[in-house]
Amino acid sequence: MDIKHLRFFIAIVENNFNLSRTAQQLYISQPTLSIMINDFEEKQGIKLFNKKYNKILGLTMTGKQFYEDSLEVIRKYDKMHQNLFSTNQKLDGNITIGIPPLILSIVFSKIMPEIILENPNIHFNIKEYGANRLRQELILENVDIAILLHPERIAANTIDSFQIQESELCAFVSKNHHLANKKILTWIELHNEKLAIFDKTFMIHHLIKEKCKYTDINPQIILESASWDFLINSTRINPQLMTIIPKPTVDSYGFQDIVAIPMENPIPWKVMVSRLKKDHYSTIEEYIFNKMLEKFHVIE
């Protein structure tokens, strides 16, 4: 069992042994998670979990000790990683930052180039995924810093997360759409409407689906995409379509032939800068994280 698997084990415990929720949080399938658990127990000849009818009820005594040891191993691993950088305090190295494409365009288009230009000896690897996918990338330590949406859906005691922007989602339609003259839309009015929305790797996708379920409406999801400009263009060209994306999009680009309509009881759009909690961070990780917060005036 490697570091990544130890984090999986810890996640199972912290999600109160709910494998479905844990698998969703880790962006893997539940069968894969179950197989990992069973394989480890069989190979080591131990039982980590108390089970009944294949349902995990809790930890065995061995499991409890293994959980404590896992936390200690992760702490020491993070410390070891920090020590790799402690002998050289020059800001020269690499950092990986995950930013959703739309947020990169409308929130970071000025600030990210500034940070890169101010630090020519640091190599910035920018991963462009939806916030739901980036949540997973952060948990698996594939990114050092992730730009997520609130609620982050990661245990609060495992991440540092700071809000850098707040707005709301609103509806975008063609000027020829039958709802284009509305000053404000209710969610009921979206029932049976044809929607073009972000795909499942984006947190906005899940927030919209949850809102529709909560308000008991069933819009027709005609297409899903990871490309915000494709959603906008599809909506502009096809007067039957509607998309739901952050309001600042229209403020940044001022689209022609398309109308932004506020929603009654809108879905909040809160952009967060997040990182995993560690005992120690590399000099570059600490510097860039704080620099991002400074740029957004979260800290001085």
C-alpha positions, 0 to 999 in steps of 0.5 A: 500500500503506497501513500496514495492508498493510505490517503484512500484508507483515511478518506474511508474512515473520514467519510464514516465508511460510506464507500459510495461517498468516498469513491465519488470524492476520490473520483474512482469507482466504488468497485475499485475502492472495494477491491483495493480494500479486499486485496490489501486485507487478503495479502496481509492476512489481516482485517482492518474493517468490521463488516456485516453483509459486506457493509463496513461498520467500523474499524477493528482494533488492528484497523484503528491502529493502522489508521493512527499509523497512516496519519503518522506516515502521511505527516512524516511524508509531508515533512520529508517532502518539505525537507527536500526543499529546505536546503535551498531557499531560492525560488527555483522549481516547479509548482502545479496549479489546477484551475477550471478553464472558465475561471482561468479566463475570467478570474485569473487572466490578469493575475496568473500571468503577473505571478508567472512573470514575477517569478521567472525561475519557477515553472508553472504547470497549469492543469485545466479541469472542471472544479469537480475533477480538480477536487479529486486531483487535489486529494490525490496530490496531483496538484499543489493548489486547486481553484475550487467552488464552494462547497468544496466537498472535502473534509474541512479539517483536510484543506485550507480554503479561501474565497477569492470571488463571489457571484452567482449563476445565471441563464444565458439564451439567444435573443430569439429564445422565447424567454429572452424578454424575462427580467428574472427567471424562476426555476419552475420556468426551466421545467422541460427547457432544453439546456446545454451545461458543463459536463460532470467534471465541473462542479457547476454541473452537479450544482445545477442537477441538485438545484433541479432535483430540489425544485422538482423540475426536469429540464432536458439536458441536450448537451454537456461540454467542458468548453464554456465558449462552445456552450455560449456559441451553441446557445447563441446559434440555437434559439431553443437552447439555454445554458447556465454559467457564472454571471461574470462571464458576460461582464468579461466578454459582453456577448452579442446576440445573447441575453443573460437573465438572472435567476430567482434564488440563484446558485451561488458561485464562490471561487476558492483557492485551496490546498491540502493541509500539511505540517510543512509546505515547500518554499515555493508552495507556501510562497505561491499560495500566499501570493495568490491570496495577496493578489486577490486581497485576501491577505495583505 
